[in-house]
Amino acid sequence: MDESGISYGLVGGYALILHGVMRFTEDIDLLASDEGLDDLYEVLIGRGDVRVATRSRNLRDVETGVRIEFVVTGEFPGDGIPKPIDFPDPQLLTE
């Protein structure tokens, strides 16, 4: 994904692990903008990843079964109800 030039961010359990918080997780959570999500699909689908379900935005690695869940810029964490914080544009996190 890095080679594609698409901005994304690792969030969720694996991000916590990278910061030293030991936590069990069964999926990979990625942050993307709407446009970046479409571009990530172009890179990932058909190269070992498939959609979990027809209308799902999430993917699954065919070989390992690991699920890739996406959160999108502007959405609200948890229940999706508007709150003081929302998911940022991953492009802003790398600058």
N, C-alpha and C positions, 0 to 999 in steps of 0.2 A: 504494500500500500504506500509505503514511503516513496518508492520509485515513481509512483503515479503522480505525485505532487498534490494529492488531495489532502486538505486539512481535516484532521480528525483528532480526537482525544480519547485516551483510555480513562474510563471512569468506573465506579463500582468497586467490587471486591478485589479485582486484580490491581487497581490503582492503589487501594489501601495496602495490599501486600508489598508493592514497590516502595511504599513509605514506611515499611517496617511493622505494620499491623497484621498479625497473623489471623487469617480468616479463611474459612472454608467457602468456596464458591464453585458452582458448576457451569457458569457461563461467563462470557466476555461481554462487557458493556462498552460500547463505543459512542462517542459524541460526534455528531456531524451536523452540518447545515443542511437545509432541504436540497440544495444543489449538490453538495458533497455526498449526500446519501445516494442520490441517483448515480453519481460517478463511482461510488464504492460498489454499488450493485454491478456496474459495468465491469469492474475489476474482479469481483469475487464470484458472482454467479457463473457457474459453468467451469470454474477452476477449482473445484473441490467443495464449493458451498452451494446450497440450494435453499429456497425459501421454506420456512417451517410450514406454512400454509399459503394458499393462493393469495389471500388478502393481508397476510402478515408482513410487517416490515422486517422481521427478524429472519436470520439465516441459521443454518446448521451445517457444520462441517461433515461431509459424507463419511469420511474415513474414521474420525474420532467420535462423532456424535455431539461434539461440543456446540452449544448454541451461542450465536452472536446476536446480542440484543442492542438495538440502536435507540439512543435518545437524541432528540433534534433541537437545535437552537431555538430558543423562545418558548419551549415547553416548560412546564412546571414539574419539579420533582415530586415523587410519591404519587399522590392521588390525581395529579394533573390540574387541581384547582388553583386559580391564580393566587400567588403569594408574593412576598417581597423579593424573592429570588427566582430566577429562571435559568435555564441552561444557556451558557454563552456561545458565541460563535467560536469554534475551535481556531479559526484564523487569528483571532485576537489573543489567544493563549500562547501562540508561538512567536509573537513579535517582541 
